């Protein structure tokens, strides 16, 4: 069969609706959680025929996964070959069980995503991500690269010295890592006389952090990397719950959705789909998952859906870079904003070394935002006043600012067990 991503939108939609009917029948026959939901809400799955009909079904939320984790499992535990976890809203992690079929699906997903980013059989990919610690993505990348026919170097995260030793010995053309780590790699290379610009690396695939803005232009992090190291940059979006990755193609105009693996809705404040091109919450329905499939799962991530044909020829819709997380929305002095807007101001201030944004509830019940930051150098003016002016000119309001030693902030940014840099801490009360 031809790749469905290159078919016309009406063909893709009809194809997805066929898979949706299969997914609903599977849930009705195997999922205790969804059997209970269908019964409680008097849902006749035979009447859910189109993607538009999905609005008749309640959302699944992360707290549901946490409270009723075992009830989402759709097969005997003996069929589970790999267990992974992801963070939960109520404190404890959520467990996902993957069957052999699910791992094959992950491999297929990542094969398509790497291929979308230009990786070919025979290429060499250096994985600067963990494959252990119950982390799904690292295993998925390994399986996908193997399925594609490329070579894999499993180095793991961190340790610039080991990364460069590996690059110089094995000469990978592609590296995959959290984008901000690239700047640490560059710094290490410059400090140790490594000619990184003429290394074998030609492509960087980023995870966990965005590289572009809503206009598909490189954001500050992307520009900083590109200015230092003229390589191809690709961003990806994924989550454990989705069991899927959306990768940019070489044209860098959004993450391509794989229609045979997932249905994506973009939902507004009224819990109804927004028009294409408008920002809303990403809600996903997984297709072809055997162990723990999900129906209308609220990711909490905010983005828009782009439906016109990409220059690469694909008609499958794309997602814009994330605007932020719905649960991380801040209401500061009457202005609604997301952490990336705060980050953008700080990232574009040359004397700021590092920072963490902390949100807590004030005595009046409103959001209190504190930016704790370290300085690269002490400017010859008041940095607190300058930063507040910068915030007011960009986002109309200014948070409180505390200047602390940069190593103290670094310890917060890179805690021992975190898979991604921590730049946002939400201490507001959680309402279940």
LUMLOTI-471242 format. One line per field, with one value per residue (C-alpha): x, y, z; residue in one letter. Coordinates in steps of 0.1 Angstrom, whole numbers, plus 2048, in hexadecimal, padded with zeros to 3 digits. Layout:
BEGIN
px = [X;...]
py = [Y;...]
pz = [Z;...]
residuo = [A;...]
***
This chain:
BEGIN
px = [800;80C;815;7F3;804;806;7E2;7C7;7B7;796;7A7;7BB;79B;788;7A5;7A8;782;786;7A2;78D;770;789;798;775;76C;78D;787;763;76F;78F;791;781;784;774;759;750;750;73B;722;721;71C;705;71D;715;736;726;719;73C;743;757;773;759;745;761;752;737;751;75F;784;79E;7B5;7D6;7C6;7B0;7CF;7DC;7BD;7B3;7D4;7CD;7AB;7BA;7CE;7BD;7D0;7DD;7FB;80E;80D;820;844;84F;843;848;83D;834;82E;80B;7F7;7F2;816;81C;827;80F;818;814;818;823;81D;833;81B;81D;843;840;828;841;85D;847;83E;862;86D;855;85F;884;87E;869;888;89E;8AF;8B6;8C1;8E6;8E7;8F6;8E1;8F0;8D6;8DD;8BE;8B9;8AB;8A6;894;872;875;860;870;893;888;871;88D;8A3;888;87F;8A3;8A8;888;893;8B4;8CB;8E6;8E3;8FB;8EC;900;8E5;8E0;8FA;920;92D;94F;941;92A;947;95D;941;93C;961;964;944;93B;915;903;8E5;8E2;8C2;8C0;8AF;8B8;8C6;8E0;8EF;8FB;90D;91D;928;936;94A;957;962;973;986;990;977;970;94B;940;953;948;934;913;8FB;8DA;8CC;8AA;89D;886;874;87B;86F;886;86D;852;82E;839;851;86F;88C;887;8A4;8B0;8AE;8C0;8DC;8E2;8E1;8F9;912;90D;900;8ED;8C9;8B2;892;87A;863;844;83A;82D;82B;805;804;81D;825;83E;837;857;85E;868;885;86D;868;844;835;836;826;80B;80A;7E5;7E7;7F2;7DF;7C2;7C8;7AD;7B5;79C;793;788;764;771;767;77F;78D;791;7B0;7CD;7C1;7D3;7C2;7CA;7D7;7BF;7CA;7BA;7D3;7CF;7DC;7E8;7E2;7ED;7DF;7CD;7BF;79F;79E;7BB;7C2;7E7;7E7;7FD;7F2;7F8;7E5;7DE;7EB;7D7;7E5;7FD;821;83D;849;829;818;7F3;7F2;7EC;808;80A;81A;836;826;819;81B;808;7E4;7EA;808;7F4;7FB;7E4;7FB;7EB;7CE;7E3;7E2;803;817;83A;84A;841;854;871;873;87B;895;8A5;8A9;8BB;8E1;8EA;8D3;8E6;8C9;8A7;889;865;852;82C;819;7F8;7F8;7E5;7CA;7C7;7D7;7F6;817;834;858;875;894;8B3;8D9;8EE;90A;919;90F;903;90A;8E5;8CA;8C1;8A1;893;8A0;88F;86E;86F;876;859;841;84A;846;82A;81B;821;840;845;859;87F;898;8BD;8CF;8F1;8F1;8FD;8DE;8C7;8DA;8D3;8AE;8B0;8C0;8B4;8C2;8A3;895;895;892;89E;887;87F;85C;84F;82A;823;7FF;7E6;7DB;7B5;7AA]
py = [800;823;839;847;868;871;86A;885;891;880;85F;862;86B;84D;836;844;83F;81B;817;82A;811;7F5;807;80C;7E8;7DD;7F4;7E9;7C5;7C8;7E7;7E7;80D;815;7FA;80C;82E;822;813;832;84B;833;835;81F;81B;811;835;843;841;861;875;890;877;875;893;87B;869;878;880;869;87D;875;872;856;843;848;83F;821;817;7F1;7F6;804;7E4;7D1;7B1;797;7A3;785;796;7B4;7B4;7D7;7EE;814;831;855;871;874;892;883;87E;859;84E;83D;81A;80F;7EB;7E4;7C3;7B6;7C4;7E6;7E6;7DE;7FB;812;806;80D;830;839;82B;843;860;85B;857;877;889;87B;85E;842;81D;81D;83E;83E;84D;855;853;86C;860;846;825;81A;829;81D;836;82D;846;838;815;822;834;815;7FF;819;81E;7F9;7F4;810;7FE;819;814;81D;829;827;840;84D;870;889;885;89C;88B;869;877;887;869;854;86D;86E;848;83C;85B;85D;874;879;87F;87F;891;8AD;8CC;8E1;8C6;8CF;8F0;8DD;8C7;8E5;8F5;8D6;8D4;8F8;8F4;8D4;8DE;8C6;8D1;8CA;8DE;8C5;8A6;88A;898;8A6;8A3;8A9;89B;8AC;89E;8AE;8D2;8E7;8F5;90B;925;926;935;917;92D;921;92D;93A;918;90D;92C;929;905;90E;92C;916;8F6;8F6;8D5;8CB;8CF;8BB;8BD;8A1;89F;87F;871;84F;850;856;83B;850;86B;888;893;8B0;8AA;8BD;8DB;8E0;8EA;8D5;8B2;899;883;85E;858;832;835;852;86A;88D;8A6;8CA;8D4;8F7;905;8FA;8D5;8D6;8D4;8F6;8FF;8F3;90B;916;90D;8F4;8D6;8B7;89A;878;856;83A;822;7FE;7FD;7DB;7E0;801;814;836;848;86E;872;896;89C;8BF;8CB;8EA;8EC;8F1;8DA;8E3;8D1;8DF;8C9;8CB;8D3;8AF;8A2;895;89D;88F;8AC;8BB;8CA;8EB;8EE;8EC;90D;8FF;8E8;8EF;8E7;8FF;91D;93B;957;973;994;98E;982;95E;94F;92F;928;92A;94F;955;93F;952;973;962;94F;96F;981;97D;981;965;944;92E;930;91F;92C;924;929;928;933;955;95D;96C;94B;95A;94D;95A;956;957;955;949;94E;94D;967;961;982;9A0;9BC;9E0;9E7;9D8;9B6;9B3;9D4;9CC;9AA;9B8;9D1;9B6;9A1;9BE;9C6;9A2;994;9B3;9A7;9A0;984;986;980;971;96F;951;940;930;90D;90E;912;8F8;8DF;8E6;8E4;8C2;8AC;889;876;88E;885;8A9;8CB;8D9;8FE;900;8F6;8F8;8F9;902;8EB;8CE;8CB;8A8]
pz = [800;7F8;817;823;82C;807;800;7FD;81D;816;811;831;844;837;83F;862;868;85F;878;892;88F;895;8B3;8C2;8BE;8CE;8EC;8F0;8F1;906;91B;93E;93F;91E;922;942;930;912;92B;942;925;910;8F3;8D5;8C4;8A3;8A1;8A3;87E;876;887;88D;8A1;8BB;8CD;8DA;8EF;910;912;923;93B;94B;96D;95F;955;978;98B;976;967;965;956;936;92F;913;913;92D;93F;932;90F;91C;911;91C;938;936;94B;946;95E;96F;97A;99D;9A6;99E;97B;963;957;932;927;903;8F1;8D6;8BD;8CE;8CB;8A6;8A3;8B4;89D;87F;88D;893;871;861;876;871;84C;84B;85A;83E;84F;837;838;83E;852;875;891;8B3;8CF;8EA;8FD;918;90E;932;950;943;927;908;8EF;8F1;8EA;8CE;8BD;8BF;8B0;895;889;888;874;85C;855;863;87D;8A2;8BC;8DF;8F3;90B;917;924;926;90A;90B;904;8E9;8D6;8DA;8CA;8AE;8A6;8A7;896;881;883;86A;882;8A7;8BB;8DC;8F0;8DC;8F9;8FE;8DC;8EA;905;8EA;8D7;8F6;8FE;8DB;8DB;8FD;8F1;8CE;8BC;899;89C;87D;868;87A;86B;87A;860;871;894;89E;8BE;8D8;8F6;8EC;8CE;8B4;8A1;8A9;89D;87C;876;87A;890;8B3;8C8;8D2;8AD;8A2;8BB;8B1;88C;890;8A1;88D;86A;86B;861;87F;884;8A1;8AD;8C3;8D5;8F5;906;905;8E0;8D7;8B9;8AE;896;885;86F;84B;83B;834;85A;858;875;882;86A;879;86F;867;86A;88E;89E;89B;8A7;8B1;8BB;8D6;8E2;904;8FD;8F9;8D4;8B6;8AB;886;875;87B;89D;8BD;8D5;8EA;8D9;8DF;8D1;8C9;8C4;8A8;8A7;8CB;8DC;900;90B;8F0;8F8;8EB;8EA;902;90D;909;919;8FD;8E8;8C3;8A2;885;862;846;826;811;81D;804;80A;7F9;818;81D;841;858;86D;890;896;8B1;8D3;8E2;905;91C;925;94A;94A;93F;955;95D;967;970;959;93B;92F;924;922;92F;90C;90A;92A;91E;8FE;911;926;90A;8F6;913;90F;934;940;945;950;961;96E;96E;98E;990;9B1;9BF;9D0;9F0;9DA;9C6;9A7;995;9A3;98B;996;97D;98E;979;978;967;94D;958;96C;955;95D;963;978;968;97B;96E;94B;94B;957;93B;922;930;92E;90B;8FF;914;924;948;95D;976;996;990;9A7;99E;9AC;9A6;984;992;9A9;98B;977;993;98F;969;968;985;986;97B;962;93D;932;93F;95A;952;960;982;98A;9AF;9AC;9BD;9A7;9A3;99C]
residuo = [X;X;X;X;X;X;X;X;X;X;X;X;X;X;X;X;X;X;X;X;X;X;X;X;X;X;X;X;X;X;X;X;X;X;X;X;X;X;X;X;X;X;X;X;X;X;X;X;X;X;X;X;X;X;X;X;X;X;X;X;X;X;X;X;X;X;X;X;X;X;X;X;X;X;X;X;X;X;X;X;X;X;X;X;X;X;X;X;X;X;X;X;X;X;X;X;X;X;X;X;X;X;X;X;X;X;X;X;X;X;X;X;X;X;X;X;X;X;X;X;X;X;X;X;X;X;X;X;X;X;X;X;X;X;X;X;X;X;X;X;X;X;X;X;X;X;X;X;X;X;X;X;X;X;X;X;X;X;X;X;X;X;X;X;X;X;X;X;X;X;X;X;X;X;X;X;X;X;X;X;X;X;X;X;X;X;X;X;X;X;X;X;X;X;X;X;X;X;X;X;X;X;X;X;X;X;X;X;X;X;X;X;X;X;X;X;X;X;X;X;X;X;X;X;X;X;X;X;X;X;X;X;X;X;X;X;X;X;X;X;X;X;X;X;X;X;X;X;X;X;X;X;X;X;X;X;X;X;X;X;X;X;X;X;X;X;X;X;X;X;X;X;X;X;X;X;X;X;X;X;X;X;X;X;X;X;X;X;X;X;X;X;X;X;X;X;X;X;X;X;X;X;X;X;X;X;X;X;X;X;X;X;X;X;X;X;X;X;X;X;X;X;X;X;X;X;X;X;X;X;X;X;X;X;X;X;X;X;X;X;X;X;X;X;X;X;X;X;X;X;X;X;X;X;X;X;X;X;X;X;X;X;X;X;X;X;X;X;X;X;X;X;X;X;X;X;X;X;X;X;X;X;X;X;X;X;X;X;X;X;X;X;X;X;X;X;X;X;X;X;X;X;X;X;X;X;X;X;X;X;X;X;X;X;X;X;X;X;X;X;X;X;X;X;X;X;X;X;X;X;X;X]
***
